[in-house]
């Protein structure tokens, strides 16, 4: 299971449009929808909220079964953050970009509990949404 985080307003747009749109802004993640591999915890939620101004319930987690995307021939890219080399050569962002929220310590157990990032190319129809959670 993979989890995409978005605001309540963006979630409403996703439902109205019938698709999760890829990032349109220039940058490493342009053209993809970014997810965290869900490892059964909310550590990433707390890291994501740092520096953001979300009221309770305004952050939405969209859960999708990545195997269903693969079965439909979506292109998925798993961003490997395990080494400096893999991070520097990753086409897309990795979870390492949140390391500063964990005192720069890769051995920090909270940081280690965050799943690797998975990036999906193109638009994702809402039929792939398994569930949502509000935080």
Buried (B, 14 or more C-beta within 10 A) or exposed (E): BBBBBBEBEBBEBBEEEEBBEBBEEEEBBEEBBBBBBBBEEBBBBEBBBEEEEBEEEBBBBBBBEBEEBEEEEBEBBBBBBEEEEEBEEBEBBBBBBBBEBBEEEEEBEBBEEBBBBBBBBEEBEBEBBEEBEEB
